[in-house]
Amino acid sequence: MSTSWLDEVKWDGQGLVTAIAQDATSGRVLMVAWMNRESLLLTAQTGIAHYWSRSRNRLWKKGEESGHLQTVKELRLDCDGDVIVMQIEQAGGIACHTGRESCFYRVLNGGAWETVDAVRKDPASIYRPS
């Protein structure tokens, strides 16, 4: 399979593109992360979301520690070529490292951020200590 489709992505100065993971059934945005060329190619080849971790400076297979893999149902590129949206199925129903369904669990209410989504699983039981 040709990889010329990767050349249509507008990578930023660090070789990254914004990637949005959206639940394929509900449409809820679960997380936003970064992809480099290798992680986007691996995602397309394996059907499992891979990202580039800026904090760890390495390739990151979502769910590699937690088991909360993201199975990709569809990849889309926006009109400017600088954002990827993935329709995914989230294993375990948890995308956030806080143990919540989505990383977007706070709502602005009366001038303050209010937590509106419950923790589904204690993060201490998901991730091993560093």
JOJO-V89106 format. One record per run of one state. SS is the DSSP state (H for helix, E for strand, L for the rest). FROM is the first residue (numbers start at 1). LEN is the number of residues. If there is no record, write none. Layout:
# JOJO-V89106
<<SS	FROM	LEN> <SS	FROM	LEN>>
This chain:
# JOJO-V89106
<<L	1	3> <H	4	5> <L	9	7> <E	16	8> <L	24	5> <E	29	8> <H	37	10> <L	47	1> <E	48	1> <L	49	1> <E	50	4> <L	54	4> <E	58	4> <L	62	8> <E	70	8> <L	78	5> <E	83	8> <H	91	3> <L	94	12> <E	106	4> <L	110	2> <E	112	4> <L	116	7> <H	123	4> <L	127	4>>
